[in-house]
């Protein structure tokens, strides 16, 4: 039995952590399957995942090969069974789209040739630039239905609930991504007819005529006016198109699920993966959430998974990963856990040039942050490289292979196409084994948060489609893009995390917000904000909620109409916008409680007349206010309406004035440390520390002003992380705290990875600690202190035995 409950994956009544590796069976000789599985098992993984490419299994219509009749490596059932024989779960990813550098993203050539009507046109009726299709086109769904009918015959009898090892099925892959990145909405005749139907269901006839001043029943004219929109209805189309696409994707996912269930795949989770990282950053990732959250929250039984491609975890991007997880959790249901279906591993050598090389610590540090934030499944992608065989019939496209990367595929993977281990493998294995050593504990843990949350507004990221000739669309997208991320993440959120705040997020658009549960709300605000959200924020403050706003105080709704509900409630009136230029060096100076501070440069500021409250930031030369604090009802707001610098003390003080204090802290003055904690219902905890820099740091750790680890100094090594137990119980032994990391638990022993010149493990137990030349035993009262004689940098493996 598999349950998705209380943000946990529960198998046969036991919460579990799933650590999986992506192995493409179809890119390996069958004789090599066991070798790759052995290497996966050695890392500690307990699951295997793989795409199941339609283009390989049915390259010719009607000639479906899922048993290896024509190519032995296409024996899907044989591979899944081999994984089961090795004690591994399996995650099946049957598409129909699989991407993975496959030709046509994994769709057989014959599907396009047979159904040319499924290929969309773009703006101005131009040819689409990506290999996407109209997901809901009857011809496409007809072929997908037959493909699911075939592949589910292999999957269904191998479900975990039927005695097999398949614990989840992913429905399609990165739905909506191709049309987003190419800015080509899926305009086909079918889509346009469906869009009209959706509009008529959403709006009454009078409202529809006001929004679209033309005859929407005339499909020939409608197609022209939608593909080449006029300014008079551009923003209405911009908004409606985004909402329609969300609904369309949800219907497509529901259709795929219905096909799978019809063919016997039931009572296991259906996964939907979210795309969006780009160039090692997460700024655009929430676009994927915006596109797909209706798809995976529409009914029980779905799980969303991230695609995480951030390279090294550094001071540049660590907040991106934290926000990605936080935003996903914000839109998830109360039962849905965080997962990652494509968790980047390997060395970054995607172009086979040895460029973009990652640190060996990259996977380690990102894994730690994701586990700390509540991820219950990580699928390492791509775990093993392989070979792209020649496709039959040959497409005569330059290489004739199944994929675009040449003969070899997976240059960056920890295991090369030939099966060799690269330098990233040992460190990846270390962290996976560490997580699995205590997986029975962390599988039910949640991150502890301070009294602050970050607001997520999905519509701020509904910017995937825009008509390039529309200035109205351009203006709103530029403003939303500037304010929703970038400076807000680079300055405010980075500062908040460096000040050791741990926060969740709230879907401000779709979920209620209560000051009793969220006393302080952080909002990255744009010039545009929906009427309902503005009113929700006003009500929140009046009821005692406090807001830290960064960006702009909204002046317009999301369709460009004047809307100053929020501005009026906080008693400010916009004067204008100031921007830096080649001959104007926009400079800010501190006022009120922020003074004295050095003047700083900025490139943008929204200025105000502040009728009540206190000015915090002003523009040099004009004294105009671009930062202020004021009372609203029972609550308070601090608004920073300029791209202020990453002043950690400034934002820490602001949050404290609003009523939120960070429980955790350390005394390292130059930052670069991330800390958080997790807890379960038994109050067992883990303390997570990540050093984002490549040099060692010596710190003291505090919680609510009290020293942790009995006040001793802790050395966190460069580019390292630790997961330290606090009051964690194993086999009659309670670990009060440890400076060493648990890497193995047996009935009569606990193994550790040492981290210090002299590690200390403090225990409470009635069991006798077996003496060893590796440590001293000091008994005091009811506690037993075990002091290591080893230096972590000389020999970091350590074991304590018990009688």
N, C-alpha and C positions, 0 to 999 in steps of 0.2 A: 504494500500500500504506500502510495506517495501522496503526501499532503503539502500544500502551500499554506502555511498558517503562521500568523504573528511574525511575519518577515523571516520565516525559517523554511528550510527544505527538510521535511520530516519523512524518513523512509522507515517503514515498519515501526513507527512510533518513536524513532530516535532522530533528533536533529542532526544534520550532517553538513560538513563542509565538502564540497565537490571541487577537486583540483584536477583539471583535465588538460590533455594535450592534443592539438590538432594534427592528425596523421592522415594524409591522403593516400588511402589504399590503392587508388587507381593510378597513382604516380610511382608505385613501387612494384618491383617484381614480387610475386607471391612468396617466393622463398625468403624475402627480406622482411616480411611482416613481423615475424617473431623477434628479429633483432631490434627493430624500432620499438616494439612493445617492451622488450627487456630494458631498453634505455629509458623509456618513459617510466616504467615501474621503479627504476633506480632513483628517480627524482622524488619519489613519494606520491606521484599522481595516482588517483584512484579511478580515473575515467579517461576515455578516449572520445574524441569528437571528430567527425569528418563531414565535409560536403559530400553529397551524392549527385554528381553532375549528370543531368539529363542528356546533355550533348554527347557524353561518352556512352551512356547505357542505351540510347536510342538515336544513334547518328543517322540511321535510315528509318523513315516512318514505318512503324509496325514491327520492326526487328529489335525488340527489347531484349537486352542481355544483362541480366542481374545475377546470373549464375556462373559467368566466366566461360560461356560457350565459345566465344570468338577470341576473347583475350582473358587469360587466367586471372589477371589482376582486377577484373570487373566482378569477381565473385563476392558481392556485397555481403550475403548471408555468411559466407565463410569467414570474412574478416570480423564481422560482429561476433560470431561464435568463438573465434580465436580470442577476442578480447574477453569474452565471458570466461573462457577456459583459464585465462590469466587473472581472474578475479576482478575484472574492471567493468565499471559501468560504461554505457555508450550513449552519446548524444548524436542523434541523426539529424542531418541538415539537407533535406531533399530538394530544396529550391521551391519553385522552378528556377529562379535566379540563384546563382551561387557566387558570382563574381570570381574571386580567386585567380584573376588574370586569365580566365577561360575565354575562349572565343565566344562572342555573343553573350558574354556573362553567364554562359552555361546553357543557353537556349539553343536547341538544334537548328541548323540552317533551314531545314525543311519547314519549320514552323513559320518563319518569316516569308518563305517562298509561297507557301500554301495560303497564308492569310496576310496579304499586304495591307489590308484595312486596319490591322492592329498597330501599324507604325504611325506614331503621331506626327503632326506638323507643329512648327514652333510659331512664335510671334511673326506677324506679317506673312503667315503661311509658308515660312521658309522651312527647308528640310531640317529635321532634328539632327543633332550632332552626336547623340549617344545611342547605344543599342537598347533603349528602353522600349516598352510597349504600352498599349492601353490595357491595364490590368483587368478591367471589367469587360473588355471586348468579348462578345459571345464566342467568336472563333478561338481566341486565346484560352478562355476558360474551358472550352470543349477539349482542347488538347491537354491542358493541365489536368483535367479530370481523368483522362485516360492514363497520363503519366502517374498520377497519384494512385490510380487503380492498380498499376503494376508494382510500383515501389512499396506501397503499403502492404502488399502481400508478403514482402520480405520483412518489413518492420513489425507488423501487427503480431505475429506469433512470437516475436522476440522481445516484446515489452516486458518490463520488470514485473508488472502485475500479472503476467501470464507465465512466469517462471524464467523469463529471459533477463537481459541486462540493460535494455534501453530504458532510460529514465526521463527522456525528454525528446521532443521533436520540434525543430525550428521551422516555422512557416515562412517560406521565401527568405530573402536576404536583402537587407538595407533598402526596404521599400521606400520609394520616392527619392532616393539619393541621386540617381542618374539625371532625373529631370530637374532636380534642384541645382546640381553643380553646373549644368549646362543652361540653366535659366530657360528651359523649354517645357512649359506645361504640356501635359499629355493631351493635346487637342486633336481628337479624331472626330469623325461624324458621330460616333457613338457617345463619346465623352460630352460633346456639345449638347446633344439631345438630353443626356442625363443631367447636365448642368442646369438646363432650363427646367427640368422636372424638379430638381432640388430647390431652385429659386422659388418656384411656385408653391412648394411646400413650406418654405421658410417665411415668405412675405405674403401679405394680402395684395390684392390687385392694385390698389391705390398706391401703396408703398413701393411696389415693384415698378410702377410707371414713373414715380419720382426718381428712383434710383437709376433706372435705365430708360431714357426718353426715346425709345424706339420699339418696334414690334418684335418682341422676343419669340413670337410664334413663327415668324418668317425665318426659317433656319438658314437659308442661304445668306440673307442679310445679317442675321445674328452671328454667323461664323465670321464674317468680315469684321463686324464691329467689336467682337471679343478678341480676335487675333490682332486687330489694329485699333485699340481703344482710343477714344477722344478724352481730352482732359476733363470734360464736364461730368464724366462718370468713372474716371480713372481710379480714384481712391475707393469708391464703392466696389469696383471690380477687384481691386487689390485685396480688399478685406474678404469679399465673398469667395473669391477663388481659393484663398487659404483655408477658409472654413470648409468649402466643398471638398477640397483635396483631403483634408483630415477625415471627413466622412467617407469619402471614396476608398481611402486606404483601409479604413476600419471594415468596410463592407467586403473588400477583397480578402483581408485576413480571415474574416468570418466565413467566407466562401471556402477558403482553403481548409479551414478547420472542419467545416461540414463534410468536405470530401474525405479528409483523413478519418473522421469518425465513422462515416458511412462504410469505409473499408476496414473498420475494426480497430483503429487506433484511438483508444479512449483511456480515461483515468490516469493520464500522465500529463505533465505540464506541456503547454505549447509555448514555445519561445518566440519572441519578436526582438530582433536586434536593432540597436539605434546607432546610427552613423553620425559623424560630424567633426571629429578632430581633424586638424589641418596644419601642416608645417610645424608639428611638434607643439601645437597649442590647442586649447579647448574653447576658444572664443565662439566658434560656430557650432559646437556640439549641441547646445540647446535647440538649434534649429531642428535637429533630428528628433529631439523630444517633442517639440511642438508639432511636427508632422505626424508622429505616431502614437502619442499618448492615448488618443481615443481608441486606437487599435488594440492596445493591450490592457485597457481598463474597462472595456465594453462588457466583459463577462468574467466570472470566475474561471480559473484554470490557465490563465496566461501569466507569463513572466517576461519582463523586459530585460534585455542584456545590452551592455554598452560595447562599443568598439573603441578601444583605448590605444591610440597611437601618439604617444607624447615623447618618445625617445627617452633621454635621461630625465630623472626627476631632479630639478634644480631650483634655485631661488627664483628663476624666471617663471617656471610653470607649475610649481607644487600646488599653488592655490587653484589652478585650473582643474586638476584632478579632484581636489576636495570639492569644488563647486559642481563638477560633473556628477559625482556621487550624491551630493546634497540635492541637486535639482531633480535627479531621477527619483530619489526617495520622496520628494515633495509631491510628485504626481502619482506615485504608486498608491495602490490601495493599502489598507491597514494590514493585509496579509502578504502582499508581494515583497519578496526580499530583493536586495540589490544583487545583480550578477553581471559578469562580463563575458560575452560570447566570443569576443576577439580581443584577447589581452596580449598586447604586443610583447614578443620575446625575441631574443636573438641580438645581433650586433648592428643592425641598421643598414647593412650592405645590400639594399634593395636593387640598386643599379648595377651590381656586380663590378663595382669600381673601387671597392674598399673605402669609399667615401661615406660620410655620415656615421662614422664609427661611434658606438655607444660605450659607456663604461660598463664593466662587468656588474656594477651595482644597480643598473637601471631596473631590471625586473624585480630585484630584491626590494628596493625601496618602494616602488609602486605597489607591489603586492602587499607590503605592510600597511600602507595607507588605506588600500581598499578593504583589507580584512578588518582594520580598525573601524572603518565606517560602516561595516555591516554586510559586505559582499559575502554571499554564501556559496557562490560558484564562480570560479575563474577558469576560462578556457584559453590556454597558452597557444597563441597563433603567431607564426606557423611553427609548430614544434619540430617537424622533420621535413626536410626538402625531398625532392623526388625528380622524376623524369617526365617530360611531356612527350607522349608517344605520337606517332603520325596518325592523324585522323583519317578514317575511311567512311565515305568517299573523300578523297583529298579536296580541300576547298580551293587549292591553287592560289593561295594568298601570300606567298612569299616564304612560309615555313611549313605549311600543311599540318602543323601540330595542333594539339587540343588547346594550347594556350599561347599567349603572346610573348612569353619570356625566353623563347628559344628551347633548346633541348633540356637544359637543366632548370629546375625551378626551386625556389627557396634558398637563394644565396645567403640570406641573412639568418636562417634558422639555426638554432643551437646544434642540430644534427644536420649535416650537409646532405645533398642528394645522394652521395656515395656512402653515407652512414658514419662519417667522421664527426667527432665532437669538437665544437669550437670553444673559445675561451669563456663564453657566457654560460655554458652548461653547468659547471660546478657551483657557481653562486646561485643559479636558479634552483638547482637541486637542493642546495642548503636551505633556502627559504621555504620551499615546498615541504621538505621533510620536517622543518621546524613547525610550520603551521599544522601539519597532520599529526605531529606528536601531541598536540593539545587540542585537536579538532573537536573532541567531545565536549570541551569547555566553551570554546569560542563559537561553536555552532549555534548556541542559544544566547550569545551575548549581543548587547547593543552599545553603541557609543554613548558616552555620557556628554551632555551638552550644558553649556552655560545658558543664562536666561536671555538669549538673543537668537534671532532667526533671520535668514536672508530671504527676501521676497523674490519669488519666481513668477514672472508674468509671461505665460506662453505666447500671447499675441505679440509681445515685443520681438519674438524670434520667428514670427510668421512672415518672413521676408524672402522666401525662396524664389518667388516669381515676380518679375517686374518688367514693364514695357520700357525699353531704353529711351524711347522718344517722349516719355511722359515726365515732365518736370515735377509734377505733384508726387508721383511714385518715387522719383529720385530723392526728393526732399525728405519725405517721411522715412525712407530706408536709410538715408545718410544720418538722420538724427537718431533713429532707433539704434543703429549700429554703433554710433559714437557713444551713446549713453548707457546701453544695456550691459556692456562688457568693457573691453579695453581699459580706459583710465580707471573705471570703477574697480575692476579686478586687479589692475597693476598697482594701484595706490591704496585704496580703502580696504579691499578684502585681503590683500597681502599683509597690510599693516595689522589688521584684526587678527589674522592667524599668527603673525609674528609676536603679537601681544598675548598669545596663548589662548585666545578664545576658541571654543569648540561650539559649532553651531549647526543646526539643521536648517532646512528651508521650508517655506510654506507656499503652496500654490495659491497665491493671492487672488488669482482670477477666478478659481473654481471652488475654493474651499473657504469656510468661515475662519475668522481669526478672532481669538479671544485674548484680551490682555492678561487674564489670569494664567493662561498657558504660555503665552509669548509676551512677556513684559516689554521687550525691546525688539523692534523690527528695523532691519537695515534694507533700504530701498535704493536700487540703482534706477533713477527716474529719468525719463525722456521728456521732451517738450510735448509729446502726445501721450495721452492716457485716457482710457475709456471712462466714461461718466460713472459707471457702476463701481469701478475700482477707486476712483477719486473719492466717491461717497463712502466706500468701505473704509478707506484710510481715515477720513474725517471722523466717522463713527468710532473707529478704533481709538483715536486720540481722545475723543470726548469721554470715552468709557475708561480712560486711564492708561491707554497704550502710549508708548514712547517711540519716536521714529528718528533714525539717523538717515537722512536723505542725501544722496550724492548724485549730482548730474544737473538736471533742470527741474524747477517747479513747473508742472504741466500747465500749458495754456490752451491746448486744443484736445479734442477727442481723437479717436483713432481714424476718423475720416476727415480730419482737417477743419472741423467746425469749432468755433470758440467754446471753451469749456474751462472755467476757472473756479470750479467748486472748491478744489483743494486750496488754491491760492487765496481765495476769499476767506476760507475758514482759518487760515494761519495769519490773516491780516497783513498780507504783503501785496504790493502792486509792482509788476515788472516795469523797469525803466527801459531796458534794452539789452542787447548783446554786444559784448566787447571781444574783439579778437586781436591776437598778435599779428604783426605783419613784418615785412622786411625793414620798415623804418619806425615801427611802434612796438616796443618791448613791454608787453603787458606784464605788470608786476603787482604782486599782492603783498599787503602788510597785515599783520595780526592786530586784533583789537579785542577788548573785553578780556575774558579769562584766557584767551589764547596768547596774549602778549605777556612778556616780550618774546618775539621770535624773529629770526632773520627774514627779510623780504625774499620772496621767491618768484621766479618766472612762471607764467602760465600762457597757454595759447587761446584760452576761451574763458569767458565769465558771463553769467547771466546776472544782471544787477537789479536791485529792488529798492523801493521805498518800504521800509519796515516800520509799520505803525506802532507795534508793540514789541517788546523783547529787546534783545541785546545783539549788537553787531559783533561778528567774530573775525571776518575777513573783509578787507576793503581794497579797492584799486588805488595804487599809487598815482597821485596827480589829480584824481577826481573825487576820492573818498567814497565812491559808490560802494554799496554793500553787496558782497557776493558770498556771504556766509553769515548765518544768524541763528539765534536760539530764541524760542518763544513758547509760551504756554498755550495749550489748546484744550479747553475743558479740564478734565482731570489729568490729561497727558501733556507731553512736551515734544517738541521737534527741534533737532539741530539739523540745519540744511547747509550743505556745502555745494554751491552752485557754480563751481569752477573746477578745473582739473588740478586739484591740489596735489602736493607731493606726498610720497609715502612716509609721512611723519608718524611713526608708531606711537609715540607718547601722545600726540595730538588725538589720534583716533581712540586710543585707550582711555584718555581723559573724557572724551565725548561720550563713550559708552558708559563710563562710570557715572557721569552726570545724569545720564538717562536711566541709571539704575541697574546696569549689568556689570558684574565683576567677573574676571577670569579666575576660576578656582585654582587652576594649575599655573605654575610659574617656575622660572629658573633664573640664575644670576649671571648668565653669559651676556655681556653687553653688546656684542656685535651680531646678534641674531643668527639666522641660519639654522635654527633648530625647530622642529615640529614635534609637539607632544599632545597626546590625547590618552583617554582611558576607555575601556569597555567594562561592562558589568553584566552579570546574569541575575536571576531572581534569588539565588543563594548568596548574593553579594560577593561572589568571587570576582576578581578583577584582574585585568592586565594593563600595565602601563607601557605605552608605545612611545619611543623616542627615535627620531630620525635626524641625523646630521646631514644637511643638504650640501655642505662644503666638503672639500677633499683634505681637510686637516683636522686633527684631534681637538676636542674641546673639553675642558674640565669645568664641571658645573655642580651646583647644589640644586636640588629639586624641592619644590614646595607645593602643598595643597592647602588652600584656605589659610595661608600664612604659616602653616606648620611644616617642618622639614620632613621630607620623605626619606626612606632608607636609613633611618636613625641619624639623619643629618650628615652622613658621610659624603665626601666628594665622589662624583661619578664622572668617569672619562668616557665620552662617546666618540668613537673613532671616526675618522674622516670617511664620508660616503658609506656610513654604516647605520643600521637600525637595530633596535632591540625591542623585545616584547617581554617585559618583566612581570612575573606573577606577584600578585598582592592578595594574600589570604585565599590561596587556591589549594584545594584539597585533593590528594591522590592516595588511594590505598592506605588509609589510616594515617597519612602524613599531611599536615597543613603547612604550606609554605607561606610564612608571614610576609616575607619579601625575599628577593634574590637579585643580586646584581648580575647574575649569569642567566642565560636564556635556556629554557627547557628545550631539549632536542629529542628526548626519548623517555617514555614512561613504561616500566615493567612492574610486575607484582612486587619485586623485592629490590628495586633500584630506580633511580631517576638520573638520567644523563643530562648534562648541561653543556652549553658553549660558553666558555669563560669570556668576559669582556674587559676585565680590569687587570691592573698589575697585581692586585690581591682581591679576589672576589669573596663575597660574603653571602651565605644562604642561611636565613633564620627560619627555624622549624618549630612546630609544636606537634609532638607525637608521643604515644605510649610505646612505640616500637624502638628497639635499640638501633642506634646508628653504628654500622660496622666501621671499625677503625681502619685507617688507610694512611700510607705514607704521603698521599697527595693532599691531605688536609689535616688541620687541627680541629678538635671538637671542644667547644666551650659551653658548659651547661650553667644556666642562671635562671633560677626560679623555674617556670614551666617551659622555658625556651631553650632551644639548642642552636648555638651558633656554629656553623661549619665555615672555617676560614681556609681558603685555598692556599696551597704552597706554590702553585703554578702561576706564571705570568702569561696572560692571555695572548701576547704577541709571540710567545715562544711555543707554547702548547696549549691550545684552547679547549681540548676535549677533557671532560671531567665527569666522574660518576660517583654518586653516593649510594651505598648499599644499606639495606635494612634487614633486621631479623624479625 
